[in-house]
Amino acid sequence: MPLTALSSIEVSLYNTRANEINRFLTINTANSNLLFCKNATSIKSDLLINYNYNNIHLGEYLIAFLNLDLTKFNDFFKYFCTFIFEYIEDIPENDRNIILSDLNMHTKYFDIEEPKHIVDSKVLKKYAKQYFEDKVEQDYLLKMQQLFRDSVDYIYNNNKDKKLEKLNTYERFYILQNINEQIRKFSKKYMCHYDLEFSLHDKNFMLNILKNITNESKSFSSDEDFLINNLLKRNQKGSKIYGVGPIFKTLDIYTYFYIILYHITLNKYEYIKKCNVCEHYFLSKKETTLYCSNKYTDEITCKEYGIKTSQKRKENEEPVYGKYRQIYSRKAMMVKRNPDIPSYKIKYEKWKKESKQFISDIKSSKKTYDEFDNWLDKNK
């Protein structure tokens, strides 16, 4: 699979996944994209630029962009490194050459021989700091981030706007594109082509191809026996052959985000939701999801906290639950005031156990608050 130029983005849309380039990785954590590191500026080691295509979840980069706090250098540094092609032409030639080294932006490579280059993280931090302190640059970046946050909230109605609730996601997207001039501009700034080809991701197969190229054999690509024998050597999961599908190319990072948002919305594989607890954006298989699964504290996730507090709020707003709390307090006070009458405590403990079981049954939908109300009247 060929590489695009550093100054462009190529997005292949197939199997609900996208191909992305220009990843900055720490040497010691080679599987971690810097964009998803918690504390990128604390990294002391050099960084590895890896220019191979990398299958990623279609929405990961968009979600990460939405959740960045770009007023903090740590998050801006992650953005700068991940999408450095936005800035590379403005970096002085000497330092640009240090960053890119001998990597040829216009050379085509097989996945298995992807070029890699080590860069001093201090060089990257130096220029990231300059752009971070540029108020015009930062204001524009924040403006674009807010534009996409607002767009996502509109399309997925994260703000529960009643006038939008009867529309589906792509109907909202259609309206948004017509009423928002900036989004409409992004929707036009790309090229698209559709190759009716196959893409095969099999390292051993590609190595054999390279070996034949090295041996100056020119018949391997049309040699039936060669193709059959090597494809039969695939791993137990089978050969990884995919149709290439449409290829979108753009010079604009925000058009890239637009393409991803459009594809996710139109195909309805997932929904971009905003957590009701931490307010971070996340992908969900369900349109009705309210909470993400990130840690709210060390002991509890946003989902666990949200469900717990939501249930508590419903209970507090439920008149029958309020009635239960009043009877509970009265019975507890009666036991406290009459410690010399054992029967009060025995009856109270029995009532408390049965009432808690009733509430548990209500939570599991085995019983209703109406039934609980009748029980309370009979067991005051």
RADAFEN-V427525 format. One line per field, one symbol per residue. ss: DSSP state (2 for helix, 1 for strand, 0 for the rest). psi: psi as a letter, one per 20 degrees, with the letter a starting at -180 (. if undefined). A space follows every 50 residues. Layout:
ss = ???
psi = ???
This chain:
ss = 00000000111111001111001111000000122200022200001111 00011110022222222000002222222222022202220022222222 00000000002220011110222222222222002222222222222222 22222000000222000022222222222022222200001111111111 00222222222222000002220222222220000000001111111111 00222222222222222000111100000011110000000000100000 12222222222222222022222222222222222220000222222222 222222222222200000222222222200
psi = pqqrqhjrppopoqkkqqpqalppqqhimijpphhjqgnhiiphrrqppo jqqoprphjghgggghiqniiphghhhggghhlhihihhipqgghhhggh cjpoijqqqqhikpqqpppphhgghghhgghhiohgggggghghghghgh gghggjlijlphiihiqrghhhgggghhiohghhghiilrqpqopmrqpp noghghghghghghjkpjihhjogggggghhijrrhirqmpqqgaqpppq iphhhghgggggggghikhrqoqppifijqqrpqiphiphqrjrpgahiq rhgggggghgggggghiohhhhgghggghggghgghimiinhhghghghg ggghhhhghhhghjkhrrhghhgggghil.
